[in-house]
Amino acid sequence: MWETKENKLYKKFKFADFTQVIQFINQVAELSTQLNHHPSILNNYHVVEIWLCTHDENNQITAKDHELANMIDEIK
């Protein structure tokens, strides 16, 4: 479930190994490029944290963020 933290959508994903992490991040990158909407991503070995907000809308959460969040959820 995505949370709202500091006016951003936030979610933590956990994986079995680093290879799965990299595959996931690459898939998120592809989706982000398609939508021209790029999240902040932090990786620490088997954990990926993602923050979404729309920078050109004064860093607010918009429909673009929810759309990308839903697409990311379909990857996992």
PQR file with spaces between the fields and no chain letter, atoms N, CA, C, O and H, PARSE charges and radii, in Angstrom:
ATOM       1  N    MET     1       0.839   -1.174    0.000 -0.4000 1.5000
ATOM       2  CA   MET     1       0.000    0.000    0.000 -0.0000 2.0000
ATOM       3  C    MET     1       0.887    1.242    0.000  0.5500 1.7000
ATOM       4  O    MET     1       1.824    1.340    0.793 -0.5500 1.4000
ATOM       5  N    TRP     2       0.597    2.169   -0.871 -0.4000 1.5000
ATOM       6  CA   TRP     2       1.319    3.430   -0.942 -0.0000 2.0000
ATOM       7  C    TRP     2       0.862    4.325    0.203  0.5500 1.7000
ATOM       8  O    TRP     2      -0.325    4.381    0.526 -0.5500 1.4000
ATOM       9  H    TRP     2      -0.164    2.089   -1.515  0.4000 1.0000
ATOM      10  N    GLU     3       1.812    5.021    0.811 -0.4000 1.5000
ATOM      11  CA   GLU     3       1.531    5.959    1.893 -0.0000 2.0000
ATOM      12  C    GLU     3       1.811    7.376    1.399  0.5500 1.7000
ATOM      13  O    GLU     3       2.518    7.573    0.411 -0.5500 1.4000
ATOM      14  H    GLU     3       2.776    4.976    0.548  0.4000 1.0000
ATOM      15  N    THR     4       1.249    8.353    2.098 -0.4000 1.5000
ATOM      16  CA   THR     4       1.613    9.739    1.855 -0.0000 2.0000
ATOM      17  C    THR     4       2.598   10.151    2.933  0.5500 1.7000
ATOM      18  O    THR     4       2.287   10.115    4.123 -0.5500 1.4000
ATOM      19  H    THR     4       0.674    8.193    2.900  0.4000 1.0000
ATOM      20  N    LYS     5       3.807   10.547    2.496 -0.4000 1.5000
ATOM      21  CA   LYS     5       4.858   10.996    3.409 -0.0000 2.0000
ATOM      22  C    LYS     5       5.451   12.276    2.842  0.5500 1.7000
ATOM      23  O    LYS     5       5.901   12.308    1.697 -0.5500 1.4000
ATOM      24  H    LYS     5       4.059   10.576    1.528  0.4000 1.0000
ATOM      25  N    GLU     6       5.447   13.319    3.642 -0.4000 1.5000
ATOM      26  CA   GLU     6       6.045   14.584    3.226 -0.0000 2.0000
ATOM      27  C    GLU     6       5.526   15.024    1.854  0.5500 1.7000
ATOM      28  O    GLU     6       6.290   15.459    0.992 -0.5500 1.4000
ATOM      29  H    GLU     6       5.081   13.293    4.573  0.4000 1.0000
ATOM      30  N    ASN     7       4.233   14.901    1.679 -0.4000 1.5000
ATOM      31  CA   ASN     7       3.545   15.296    0.450 -0.0000 2.0000
ATOM      32  C    ASN     7       4.037   14.542   -0.786  0.5500 1.7000
ATOM      33  O    ASN     7       4.082   15.088   -1.889 -0.5500 1.4000
ATOM      34  H    ASN     7       3.612   14.548    2.379  0.4000 1.0000
ATOM      35  N    LYS     8       4.406   13.271   -0.577 -0.4000 1.5000
ATOM      36  CA   LYS     8       4.804   12.394   -1.676 -0.0000 2.0000
ATOM      37  C    LYS     8       4.170   11.028   -1.449  0.5500 1.7000
ATOM      38  O    LYS     8       3.927   10.628   -0.311 -0.5500 1.4000
ATOM      39  H    LYS     8       4.370   12.828    0.318  0.4000 1.0000
ATOM      40  N    LEU     9       3.907   10.319   -2.538 -0.4000 1.5000
ATOM      41  CA   LEU     9       3.521    8.920   -2.412 -0.0000 2.0000
ATOM      42  C    LEU     9       4.786    8.132   -2.134  0.5500 1.7000
ATOM      43  O    LEU     9       5.822    8.374   -2.753 -0.5500 1.4000
ATOM      44  H    LEU     9       4.105   10.644   -3.463  0.4000 1.0000
ATOM      45  N    TYR    10       4.707    7.188   -1.204 -0.4000 1.5000
ATOM      46  CA   TYR    10       5.890    6.433   -0.777 -0.0000 2.0000
ATOM      47  C    TYR    10       5.532    4.960   -0.629  0.5500 1.7000
ATOM      48  O    TYR    10       4.456    4.605   -0.147 -0.5500 1.4000
ATOM      49  H    TYR    10       3.865    6.991   -0.701  0.4000 1.0000
ATOM      50  N    LYS    11       6.467    4.113   -1.056 -0.4000 1.5000
ATOM      51  CA   LYS    11       6.298    2.677   -0.833 -0.0000 2.0000
ATOM      52  C    LYS    11       7.663    2.010   -0.761  0.5500 1.7000
ATOM      53  O    LYS    11       8.596    2.379   -1.474 -0.5500 1.4000
ATOM      54  H    LYS    11       7.341    4.401   -1.447  0.4000 1.0000
ATOM      55  N    LYS    12       7.755    1.012    0.125 -0.4000 1.5000
ATOM      56  CA   LYS    12       8.967    0.205    0.282 -0.0000 2.0000
ATOM      57  C    LYS    12       8.687   -1.181   -0.288  0.5500 1.7000
ATOM      58  O    LYS    12       7.658   -1.791    0.005 -0.5500 1.4000
ATOM      59  H    LYS    12       6.996    0.713    0.704  0.4000 1.0000
ATOM      60  N    PHE    13       9.608   -1.665   -1.099 -0.4000 1.5000
ATOM      61  CA   PHE    13       9.515   -2.987   -1.708 -0.0000 2.0000
ATOM      62  C    PHE    13      10.700   -3.818   -1.225  0.5500 1.7000
ATOM      63  O    PHE    13      11.826   -3.323   -1.158 -0.5500 1.4000
ATOM      64  H    PHE    13      10.444   -1.170   -1.337  0.4000 1.0000
ATOM      65  N    LYS    14      10.444   -5.089   -0.888 -0.4000 1.5000
ATOM      66  CA   LYS    14      11.523   -5.985   -0.447 -0.0000 2.0000
ATOM      67  C    LYS    14      11.631   -7.155   -1.414  0.5500 1.7000
ATOM      68  O    LYS    14      10.628   -7.675   -1.903 -0.5500 1.4000
ATOM      69  H    LYS    14       9.530   -5.491   -0.943  0.4000 1.0000
ATOM      70  N    PHE    15      12.872   -7.558   -1.679 -0.4000 1.5000
ATOM      71  CA   PHE    15      13.147   -8.618   -2.635 -0.0000 2.0000
ATOM      72  C    PHE    15      14.075   -9.655   -2.017  0.5500 1.7000
ATOM      73  O    PHE    15      14.722   -9.397   -1.002 -0.5500 1.4000
ATOM      74  H    PHE    15      13.687   -7.136   -1.282  0.4000 1.0000
ATOM      75  N    ALA    16      14.133  -10.822   -2.633 -0.4000 1.5000
ATOM      76  CA   ALA    16      14.958  -11.918   -2.124 -0.0000 2.0000
ATOM      77  C    ALA    16      16.445  -11.670   -2.354  0.5500 1.7000
ATOM      78  O    ALA    16      17.283  -12.090   -1.556 -0.5500 1.4000
ATOM      79  H    ALA    16      13.607  -11.032   -3.457  0.4000 1.0000
ATOM      80  N    ASP    17      16.769  -10.979   -3.460 -0.4000 1.5000
ATOM      81  CA   ASP    17      18.189  -10.763   -3.748 -0.0000 2.0000
ATOM      82  C    ASP    17      18.376   -9.519   -4.611  0.5500 1.7000
ATOM      83  O    ASP    17      17.419   -8.931   -5.113 -0.5500 1.4000
ATOM      84  H    ASP    17      16.088  -10.638   -4.108  0.4000 1.0000
ATOM      85  N    PHE    18      19.633   -9.145   -4.763 -0.4000 1.5000
ATOM      86  CA   PHE    18      19.982   -7.924   -5.478 -0.0000 2.0000
ATOM      87  C    PHE    18      19.617   -7.987   -6.958  0.5500 1.7000
ATOM      88  O    PHE    18      19.258   -6.968   -7.547 -0.5500 1.4000
ATOM      89  H    PHE    18      20.411   -9.623   -4.355  0.4000 1.0000
ATOM      90  N    THR    19      19.704   -9.155   -7.559 -0.4000 1.5000
ATOM      91  CA   THR    19      19.341   -9.299   -8.973 -0.0000 2.0000
ATOM      92  C    THR    19      17.881   -8.926   -9.201  0.5500 1.7000
ATOM      93  O    THR    19      17.557   -8.236  -10.167 -0.5500 1.4000
ATOM      94  H    THR    19      19.996   -9.983   -7.080  0.4000 1.0000
ATOM      95  N    GLN    20      17.005   -9.378   -8.319 -0.4000 1.5000
ATOM      96  CA   GLN    20      15.583   -9.018   -8.423 -0.0000 2.0000
ATOM      97  C    GLN    20      15.387   -7.514   -8.259  0.5500 1.7000
ATOM      98  O    GLN    20      14.553   -6.912   -8.936 -0.5500 1.4000
ATOM      99  H    GLN    20      17.268   -9.939   -7.534  0.4000 1.0000
ATOM     100  N    VAL    21      16.155   -6.916   -7.362 -0.4000 1.5000
ATOM     101  CA   VAL    21      16.080   -5.463   -7.146 -0.0000 2.0000
ATOM     102  C    VAL    21      16.399   -4.723   -8.442  0.5500 1.7000
ATOM     103  O    VAL    21      15.655   -3.836   -8.859 -0.5500 1.4000
ATOM     104  H    VAL    21      16.832   -7.405   -6.812  0.4000 1.0000
ATOM     105  N    ILE    22      17.497   -5.092   -9.066 -0.4000 1.5000
ATOM     106  CA   ILE    22      17.922   -4.405  -10.287 -0.0000 2.0000
ATOM     107  C    ILE    22      16.910   -4.602  -11.411  0.5500 1.7000
ATOM     108  O    ILE    22      16.628   -3.660  -12.151 -0.5500 1.4000
ATOM     109  H    ILE    22      18.102   -5.813   -8.728  0.4000 1.0000
ATOM     110  N    GLN    23      16.365   -5.792  -11.552 -0.4000 1.5000
ATOM     111  CA   GLN    23      15.336   -6.036  -12.561 -0.0000 2.0000
ATOM     112  C    GLN    23      14.114   -5.150  -12.313  0.5500 1.7000
ATOM     113  O    GLN    23      13.559   -4.575  -13.250 -0.5500 1.4000
ATOM     114  H    GLN    23      16.594   -6.557  -10.950  0.4000 1.0000
ATOM     115  N    PHE    24      13.699   -5.044  -11.056 -0.4000 1.5000
ATOM     116  CA   PHE    24      12.562   -4.207  -10.690 -0.0000 2.0000
ATOM     117  C    PHE    24      12.843   -2.736  -11.011  0.5500 1.7000
ATOM     118  O    PHE    24      12.015   -2.061  -11.623 -0.5500 1.4000
ATOM     119  H    PHE    24      14.150   -5.511  -10.295  0.4000 1.0000
ATOM     120  N    ILE    25      14.002   -2.249  -10.599 -0.4000 1.5000
ATOM     121  CA   ILE    25      14.347   -0.844  -10.846 -0.0000 2.0000
ATOM     122  C    ILE    25      14.380   -0.567  -12.350  0.5500 1.7000
ATOM     123  O    ILE    25      13.918    0.485  -12.792 -0.5500 1.4000
ATOM     124  H    ILE    25      14.674   -2.797  -10.101  0.4000 1.0000
ATOM     125  N    ASN    26      14.913   -1.486  -13.130 -0.4000 1.5000
ATOM     126  CA   ASN    26      14.930   -1.308  -14.586 -0.0000 2.0000
ATOM     127  C    ASN    26      13.525   -1.236  -15.165  0.5500 1.7000
ATOM     128  O    ASN    26      13.268   -0.442  -16.070 -0.5500 1.4000
ATOM     129  H    ASN    26      15.288   -2.341  -12.771  0.4000 1.0000
ATOM     130  N    GLN    27      12.620   -2.052  -14.654 -0.4000 1.5000
ATOM     131  CA   GLN    27      11.231   -2.009  -15.126 -0.0000 2.0000
ATOM     132  C    GLN    27      10.567   -0.690  -14.728  0.5500 1.7000
ATOM     133  O    GLN    27       9.823   -0.109  -15.519 -0.5500 1.4000
ATOM     134  H    GLN    27      12.830   -2.697  -13.919  0.4000 1.0000
ATOM     135  N    VAL    28      10.828   -0.218  -13.520 -0.4000 1.5000
ATOM     136  CA   VAL    28      10.296    1.074  -13.090 -0.0000 2.0000
ATOM     137  C    VAL    28      10.842    2.184  -13.990  0.5500 1.7000
ATOM     138  O    VAL    28      10.113    3.103  -14.361 -0.5500 1.4000
ATOM     139  H    VAL    28      11.432   -0.690  -12.878  0.4000 1.0000
ATOM     140  N    ALA    29      12.118    2.095  -14.334 -0.4000 1.5000
ATOM     141  CA   ALA    29      12.732    3.092  -15.214 -0.0000 2.0000
ATOM     142  C    ALA    29      12.059    3.112  -16.589  0.5500 1.7000
ATOM     143  O    ALA    29      11.824    4.182  -17.150 -0.5500 1.4000
ATOM     144  H    ALA    29      12.710    1.348  -14.033  0.4000 1.0000
ATOM     145  N    GLU    30      11.751    1.942  -17.125 -0.4000 1.5000
ATOM     146  CA   GLU    30      11.066    1.877  -18.423 -0.0000 2.0000
ATOM     147  C    GLU    30       9.695    2.533  -18.361  0.5500 1.7000
ATOM     148  O    GLU    30       9.342    3.324  -19.236 -0.5500 1.4000
ATOM     149  H    GLU    30      11.942    1.072  -16.669  0.4000 1.0000
ATOM     150  N    LEU    31       8.919    2.206  -17.329 -0.4000 1.5000
ATOM     151  CA   LEU    31       7.598    2.818  -17.163 -0.0000 2.0000
ATOM     152  C    LEU    31       7.716    4.329  -17.001  0.5500 1.7000
ATOM     153  O    LEU    31       6.962    5.088  -17.609 -0.5500 1.4000
ATOM     154  H    LEU    31       9.206    1.564  -16.618  0.4000 1.0000
ATOM     155  N    SER    32       8.651    4.749  -16.192 -0.4000 1.5000
ATOM     156  CA   SER    32       8.846    6.170  -15.920 -0.0000 2.0000
ATOM     157  C    SER    32       9.191    6.924  -17.198  0.5500 1.7000
ATOM     158  O    SER    32       8.710    8.034  -17.425 -0.5500 1.4000
ATOM     159  H    SER    32       9.263    4.132  -15.698  0.4000 1.0000
ATOM     160  N    THR    33      10.016    6.320  -18.016 -0.4000 1.5000
ATOM     161  CA   THR    33      10.396    6.942  -19.280 -0.0000 2.0000
ATOM     162  C    THR    33       9.192    7.041  -20.211  0.5500 1.7000
ATOM     163  O    THR    33       9.003    8.059  -20.877 -0.5500 1.4000
ATOM     164  H    THR    33      10.407    5.418  -17.831  0.4000 1.0000
ATOM     165  N    GLN    34       8.379    5.992  -20.260 -0.4000 1.5000
ATOM     166  CA   GLN    34       7.174    6.013  -21.100 -0.0000 2.0000
ATOM     167  C    GLN    34       6.239    7.152  -20.699  0.5500 1.7000
ATOM     168  O    GLN    34       5.648    7.812  -21.554 -0.5500 1.4000
ATOM     169  H    GLN    34       8.532    5.165  -19.719  0.4000 1.0000
ATOM     170  N    LEU    35       6.110    7.378  -19.384 -0.4000 1.5000
ATOM     171  CA   LEU    35       5.202    8.412  -18.881 -0.0000 2.0000
ATOM     172  C    LEU    35       5.881    9.773  -18.764  0.5500 1.7000
ATOM     173  O    LEU    35       5.220   10.771  -18.477 -0.5500 1.4000
ATOM     174  H    LEU    35       6.590    6.842  -18.690  0.4000 1.0000
ATOM     175  N    ASN    36       7.191    9.822  -18.983 -0.4000 1.5000
ATOM     176  CA   ASN    36       7.973   11.038  -18.755 -0.0000 2.0000
ATOM     177  C    ASN    36       7.715   11.578  -17.348  0.5500 1.7000
ATOM     178  O    ASN    36       7.471   12.767  -17.147 -0.5500 1.4000
ATOM     179  H    ASN    36       7.728    9.011  -19.216  0.4000 1.0000
ATOM     180  N    HIS    37       7.780   10.665  -16.390 -0.4000 1.5000
ATOM     181  CA   HIS    37       7.508   10.992  -14.985 -0.0000 2.0000
ATOM     182  C    HIS    37       8.430   10.128  -14.137  0.5500 1.7000
ATOM     183  O    HIS    37       8.233    8.916  -14.040 -0.5500 1.4000
ATOM     184  H    HIS    37       7.978    9.698  -16.553  0.4000 1.0000
ATOM     185  N    HIS    38       9.429   10.741  -13.528 -0.4000 1.5000
ATOM     186  CA   HIS    38      10.518    9.985  -12.915 -0.0000 2.0000
ATOM     187  C    HIS    38      10.515   10.087  -11.399  0.5500 1.7000
ATOM     188  O    HIS    38      10.569   11.187  -10.849 -0.5500 1.4000
ATOM     189  H    HIS    38       9.589   11.725  -13.607  0.4000 1.0000
ATOM     190  N    PRO    39      10.453    8.948  -10.719 -0.5600 1.5000
ATOM     191  CA   PRO    39      10.410    8.927   -9.253  0.2800 2.0000
ATOM     192  C    PRO    39      11.798    9.056   -8.634  0.5500 1.7000
ATOM     193  O    PRO    39      12.819    8.927   -9.309 -0.5500 1.4000
ATOM     194  N    SER    40      11.801    9.312   -7.350 -0.4000 1.5000
ATOM     195  CA   SER    40      13.021    9.177   -6.563 -0.0000 2.0000
ATOM     196  C    SER    40      13.083    7.735   -6.098  0.5500 1.7000
ATOM     197  O    SER    40      12.111    7.207   -5.558 -0.5500 1.4000
ATOM     198  H    SER    40      10.971    9.418   -6.802  0.4000 1.0000
ATOM     199  N    ILE    41      14.228    7.095   -6.307 -0.4000 1.5000
ATOM     200  CA   ILE    41      14.393    5.684   -5.964 -0.0000 2.0000
ATOM     201  C    ILE    41      15.631    5.526   -5.093  0.5500 1.7000
ATOM     202  O    ILE    41      16.705    6.033   -5.419 -0.5500 1.4000
ATOM     203  H    ILE    41      15.018    7.523   -6.745  0.4000 1.0000
ATOM     204  N    LEU    42      15.467    4.818   -3.984 -0.4000 1.5000
ATOM     205  CA   LEU    42      16.594    4.491   -3.115 -0.0000 2.0000
ATOM     206  C    LEU    42      16.687    2.982   -3.019  0.5500 1.7000
ATOM     207  O    LEU    42      15.688    2.299   -2.794 -0.5500 1.4000
ATOM     208  H    LEU    42      14.595    4.406   -3.719  0.4000 1.0000
ATOM     209  N    ASN    43      17.888    2.472   -3.190 -0.4000 1.5000
ATOM     210  CA   ASN    43      18.118    1.026   -3.112 -0.0000 2.0000
ATOM     211  C    ASN    43      19.150    0.740   -2.034  0.5500 1.7000
ATOM     212  O    ASN    43      20.194    1.390   -1.968 -0.5500 1.4000
ATOM     213  H    ASN    43      18.699    3.026   -3.372  0.4000 1.0000
ATOM     214  N    ASN    44      18.847   -0.242   -1.188 -0.4000 1.5000
ATOM     215  CA   ASN    44      19.785   -0.726   -0.179 -0.0000 2.0000
ATOM     216  C    ASN    44      19.712   -2.251   -0.191  0.5500 1.7000
ATOM     217  O    ASN    44      18.876   -2.845    0.489 -0.5500 1.4000
ATOM     218  H    ASN    44      17.999   -0.770   -1.242  0.4000 1.0000
ATOM     219  N    TYR    45      20.580   -2.870   -0.957 -0.4000 1.5000
ATOM     220  CA   TYR    45      20.683   -4.308   -1.176 -0.0000 2.0000
ATOM     221  C    TYR    45      19.370   -4.939   -1.619  0.5500 1.7000
ATOM     222  O    TYR    45      19.134   -5.029   -2.823 -0.5500 1.4000
ATOM     223  H    TYR    45      21.260   -2.387   -1.510  0.4000 1.0000
ATOM     224  N    HIS    46      18.509   -5.376   -0.718 -0.4000 1.5000
ATOM     225  CA   HIS    46      17.280   -6.075   -1.126 -0.0000 2.0000
ATOM     226  C    HIS    46      16.027   -5.233   -0.892  0.5500 1.7000
ATOM     227  O    HIS    46      14.912   -5.748   -0.973 -0.5500 1.4000
ATOM     228  H    HIS    46      18.701   -5.303    0.261  0.4000 1.0000
ATOM     229  N    VAL    47      16.200   -3.961   -0.607 -0.4000 1.5000
ATOM     230  CA   VAL    47      15.077   -3.053   -0.361 -0.0000 2.0000
ATOM     231  C    VAL    47      15.132   -1.900   -1.357  0.5500 1.7000
ATOM     232  O    VAL    47      16.193   -1.332   -1.615 -0.5500 1.4000
ATOM     233  H    VAL    47      17.106   -3.543   -0.541  0.4000 1.0000
ATOM     234  N    VAL    48      13.963   -1.567   -1.912 -0.4000 1.5000
ATOM     235  CA   VAL    48      13.824   -0.418   -2.798 -0.0000 2.0000
ATOM     236  C    VAL    48      12.741    0.477   -2.208  0.5500 1.7000
ATOM     237  O    VAL    48      11.652    0.012   -1.873 -0.5500 1.4000
ATOM     238  H    VAL    48      13.101   -2.028   -1.702  0.4000 1.0000
ATOM     239  N    GLU    49      13.050    1.763   -2.085 -0.4000 1.5000
ATOM     240  CA   GLU    49      12.062    2.738   -1.637 -0.0000 2.0000
ATOM     241  C    GLU    49      11.819    3.712   -2.775  0.5500 1.7000
ATOM     242  O    GLU    49      12.756    4.172   -3.428 -0.5500 1.4000
ATOM     243  H    GLU    49      13.935    2.141   -2.357  0.4000 1.0000
ATOM     244  N    ILE    50      10.537    4.022   -3.008 -0.4000 1.5000
ATOM     245  CA   ILE    50      10.165    4.913   -4.105 -0.0000 2.0000
ATOM     246  C    ILE    50       9.292    6.040   -3.564  0.5500 1.7000
ATOM     247  O    ILE    50       8.377    5.820   -2.771 -0.5500 1.4000
ATOM     248  H    ILE    50       9.776    3.648   -2.478  0.4000 1.0000
ATOM     249  N    TRP    51       9.606    7.266   -4.022 -0.4000 1.5000
ATOM     250  CA   TRP    51       8.810    8.449   -3.694 -0.0000 2.0000
ATOM     251  C    TRP    51       8.326    9.062   -4.996  0.5500 1.7000
ATOM     252  O    TRP    51       9.091    9.206   -5.950 -0.5500 1.4000
ATOM     253  H    TRP    51      10.349    7.445   -4.666  0.4000 1.0000
ATOM     254  N    LEU    52       7.052    9.421   -5.029 -0.4000 1.5000
ATOM     255  CA   LEU    52       6.463   10.023   -6.224 -0.0000 2.0000
ATOM     256  C    LEU    52       5.823   11.361   -5.886  0.5500 1.7000
ATOM     257  O    LEU    52       5.064   11.473   -4.923 -0.5500 1.4000
ATOM     258  H    LEU    52       6.431    9.304   -4.255  0.4000 1.0000
ATOM     259  N    CYS    53       6.132   12.363   -6.676 -0.4000 1.5000
ATOM     260  CA   CYS    53       5.415   13.639   -6.665 -0.0000 2.0000
ATOM     261  C    CYS    53       5.675   14.282   -8.020  0.5500 1.7000
ATOM     262  O    CYS    53       6.586   13.878   -8.742 -0.5500 1.4000
ATOM     263  H    CYS    53       6.748   12.273   -7.459  0.4000 1.0000
ATOM     264  N    THR    54       4.883   15.268   -8.357 -0.4000 1.5000
ATOM     265  CA   THR    54       5.005   15.907   -9.660 -0.0000 2.0000
ATOM     266  C    THR    54       5.771   17.217   -9.487  0.5500 1.7000
ATOM     267  O    THR    54       5.250   18.192   -8.945 -0.5500 1.4000
ATOM     268  H    THR    54       4.142   15.596   -7.771  0.4000 1.0000
ATOM     269  N    HIS    55       6.995   17.217   -9.951 -0.4000 1.5000
ATOM     270  CA   HIS    55       7.888   18.355   -9.736 -0.0000 2.0000
ATOM     271  C    HIS    55       7.381   19.626  -10.414  0.5500 1.7000
ATOM     272  O    HIS    55       7.496   20.715   -9.852 -0.5500 1.4000
ATOM     273  H    HIS    55       7.418   16.424  -10.391  0.4000 1.0000
ATOM     274  N    ASP    56       6.820   19.495  -11.623 -0.4000 1.5000
ATOM     275  CA   ASP    56       6.348   20.699  -12.321 -0.0000 2.0000
ATOM     276  C    ASP    56       4.970   21.154  -11.843  0.5500 1.7000
ATOM     277  O    ASP    56       4.401   22.093  -12.400 -0.5500 1.4000
ATOM     278  H    ASP    56       6.727   18.610  -12.080  0.4000 1.0000
ATOM     279  N    GLU    57       4.436   20.504  -10.829 -0.4000 1.5000
ATOM     280  CA   GLU    57       3.189   20.931  -10.171 -0.0000 2.0000
ATOM     281  C    GLU    57       3.479   21.279   -8.709  0.5500 1.7000
ATOM     282  O    GLU    57       2.699   20.965   -7.811 -0.5500 1.4000
ATOM     283  H    GLU    57       4.898   19.741  -10.376  0.4000 1.0000
ATOM     284  N    ASN    58       4.615   21.930   -8.499 -0.4000 1.5000
ATOM     285  CA   ASN    58       5.018   22.386   -7.168 -0.0000 2.0000
ATOM     286  C    ASN    58       5.190   21.231   -6.181  0.5500 1.7000
ATOM     287  O    ASN    58       4.867   21.349   -4.999 -0.5500 1.4000
ATOM     288  H    ASN    58       5.249   22.185   -9.229  0.4000 1.0000
ATOM     289  N    ASN    59       5.707   20.115   -6.695 -0.4000 1.5000
ATOM     290  CA   ASN    59       5.977   18.923   -5.874 -0.0000 2.0000
ATOM     291  C    ASN    59       4.743   18.402   -5.141  0.5500 1.7000
ATOM     292  O    ASN    59       4.829   17.946   -4.001 -0.5500 1.4000
ATOM     293  H    ASN    59       5.970   20.019   -7.655  0.4000 1.0000
ATOM     294  N    GLN    60       3.626   18.476   -5.796 -0.4000 1.5000
ATOM     295  CA   GLN    60       2.375   17.955   -5.245 -0.0000 2.0000
ATOM     296  C    GLN    60       2.121   16.553   -5.793  0.5500 1.7000
ATOM     297  O    GLN    60       2.685   16.165   -6.816 -0.5500 1.4000
ATOM     298  H    GLN    60       3.556   18.846   -6.722  0.4000 1.0000
ATOM     299  N    ILE    61       1.269   15.799   -5.102 -0.4000 1.5000
ATOM     300  CA   ILE    61       0.825   14.497   -5.606 -0.0000 2.0000
ATOM     301  C    ILE    61      -0.305   14.747   -6.604  0.5500 1.7000
ATOM     302  O    ILE    61      -1.289   15.419   -6.295 -0.5500 1.4000
ATOM     303  H    ILE    61       0.811   16.115   -4.271  0.4000 1.0000
ATOM     304  N    THR    62      -0.145   14.197   -7.798 -0.4000 1.5000
ATOM     305  CA   THR    62      -1.148   14.392   -8.850 -0.0000 2.0000
ATOM     306  C    THR    62      -1.592   13.037   -9.404  0.5500 1.7000
ATOM     307  O    THR    62      -1.122   11.983   -8.976 -0.5500 1.4000
ATOM     308  H    THR    62       0.654   13.652   -8.049  0.4000 1.0000
ATOM     309  N    ALA    63      -2.501   13.099  -10.358 -0.4000 1.5000
ATOM     310  CA   ALA    63      -2.988   11.880  -11.015 -0.0000 2.0000
ATOM     311  C    ALA    63      -1.843   11.122  -11.680  0.5500 1.7000
ATOM     312  O    ALA    63      -1.875    9.893  -11.750 -0.5500 1.4000
ATOM     313  H    ALA    63      -2.883   13.956  -10.706  0.4000 1.0000
ATOM     314  N    LYS    64      -0.824   11.846  -12.172 -0.4000 1.5000
ATOM     315  CA   LYS    64       0.342   11.200  -12.772 -0.0000 2.0000
ATOM     316  C    LYS    64       1.046   10.278  -11.776  0.5500 1.7000
ATOM     317  O    LYS    64       1.506    9.194  -12.136 -0.5500 1.4000
ATOM     318  H    LYS    64      -0.798   12.844  -12.115  0.4000 1.0000
ATOM     319  N    ASP    65       1.123   10.719  -10.529 -0.4000 1.5000
ATOM     320  CA   ASP    65       1.778    9.925   -9.490 -0.0000 2.0000
ATOM     321  C    ASP    65       0.983    8.662   -9.188  0.5500 1.7000
ATOM     322  O    ASP    65       1.547    7.578   -9.044 -0.5500 1.4000
ATOM     323  H    ASP    65       0.750   11.600  -10.237  0.4000 1.0000
ATOM     324  N    HIS    66      -0.322    8.815   -9.094 -0.4000 1.5000
ATOM     325  CA   HIS    66      -1.170    7.644   -8.825 -0.0000 2.0000
ATOM     326  C    HIS    66      -1.124    6.658   -9.991  0.5500 1.7000
ATOM     327  O    HIS    66      -1.124    5.444   -9.786 -0.5500 1.4000
ATOM     328  H    HIS    66      -0.781    9.696   -9.211  0.4000 1.0000
ATOM     329  N    GLU    67      -1.084    7.186  -11.217 -0.4000 1.5000
ATOM     330  CA   GLU    67      -0.994    6.315  -12.391 -0.0000 2.0000
ATOM     331  C    GLU    67       0.311    5.511  -12.364  0.5500 1.7000
ATOM     332  O    GLU    67       0.302    4.299  -12.580 -0.5500 1.4000
ATOM     333  H    GLU    67      -1.083    8.172  -11.384  0.4000 1.0000
ATOM     334  N    LEU    68       1.420    6.184  -12.100 -0.4000 1.5000
ATOM     335  CA   LEU    68       2.698    5.479  -12.059 -0.0000 2.0000
ATOM     336  C    LEU    68       2.747    4.498  -10.890  0.5500 1.7000
ATOM     337  O    LEU    68       3.281    3.397  -11.029 -0.5500 1.4000
ATOM     338  H    LEU    68       1.428    7.168  -11.925  0.4000 1.0000
ATOM     339  N    ALA    69       2.198    4.885   -9.747 -0.4000 1.5000
ATOM     340  CA   ALA    69       2.158    3.976   -8.581 -0.0000 2.0000
ATOM     341  C    ALA    69       1.410    2.686   -8.937  0.5500 1.7000
ATOM     342  O    ALA    69       1.862    1.589   -8.606 -0.5500 1.4000
ATOM     343  H    ALA    69       1.765    5.779   -9.634  0.4000 1.0000
ATOM     344  N    ASN    70       0.271    2.823   -9.608 -0.4000 1.5000
ATOM     345  CA   ASN    70      -0.504    1.636   -9.996 -0.0000 2.0000
ATOM     346  C    ASN    70       0.274    0.767  -10.971  0.5500 1.7000
ATOM     347  O    ASN    70       0.226   -0.461  -10.886 -0.5500 1.4000
ATOM     348  H    ASN    70      -0.096    3.714   -9.877  0.4000 1.0000
ATOM     349  N    MET    71       0.978    1.384  -11.881 -0.4000 1.5000
ATOM     350  CA   MET    71       1.769    0.630  -12.854 -0.0000 2.0000
ATOM     351  C    MET    71       2.937   -0.087  -12.160  0.5500 1.7000
ATOM     352  O    MET    71       3.259   -1.226  -12.499 -0.5500 1.4000
ATOM     353  H    MET    71       1.017    2.381  -11.951  0.4000 1.0000
ATOM     354  N    ILE    72       3.558    0.574  -11.204 -0.4000 1.5000
ATOM     355  CA   ILE    72       4.653   -0.042  -10.452 -0.0000 2.0000
ATOM     356  C    ILE    72       4.134   -1.242   -9.670  0.5500 1.7000
ATOM     357  O    ILE    72       4.803   -2.274   -9.609 -0.5500 1.4000
ATOM     358  H    ILE    72       3.296    1.499  -10.929  0.4000 1.0000
ATOM     359  N    ASP    73       2.955   -1.121   -9.072 -0.4000 1.5000
ATOM     360  CA   ASP    73       2.380   -2.238   -8.331 -0.0000 2.0000
ATOM     361  C    ASP    73       2.150   -3.464   -9.215  0.5500 1.7000
ATOM     362  O    ASP    73       2.216   -4.597   -8.738 -0.5500 1.4000
ATOM     363  H    ASP    73       2.412   -0.283   -9.121  0.4000 1.0000
ATOM     364  N    GLU    74       1.885   -3.244  -10.472 -0.4000 1.5000
ATOM     365  CA   GLU    74       1.674   -4.372  -11.392 -0.0000 2.0000
ATOM     366  C    GLU    74       2.972   -5.113  -11.705  0.5500 1.7000
ATOM     367  O    GLU    74       2.933   -6.281  -12.092 -0.5500 1.4000
ATOM     368  H    GLU    74       1.831   -2.324  -10.860  0.4000 1.0000
ATOM     369  N    ILE    75       4.107   -4.461  -11.547 -0.4000 1.5000
ATOM     370  CA   ILE    75       5.401   -5.109  -11.774 -0.0000 2.0000
ATOM     371  C    ILE    75       5.657   -6.161  -10.714  0.5500 1.7000
ATOM     372  O    ILE    75       6.006   -7.299  -11.031 -0.5500 1.4000
ATOM     373  H    ILE    75       4.138   -3.512  -11.233  0.4000 1.0000
ATOM     374  N    LYS    76       5.486   -5.788   -9.461 -0.4000 1.5000
ATOM     375  CA   LYS    76       5.877   -6.614   -8.299 -0.0000 2.0000
ATOM     376  C    LYS    76       5.047   -7.832   -8.191  0.5500 1.7000
ATOM     377  O    LYS    76       5.241   -8.632   -7.275 -0.5500 1.4000
ATOM     378  H    LYS    76       5.203   -4.865   -9.203  0.4000 1.0000
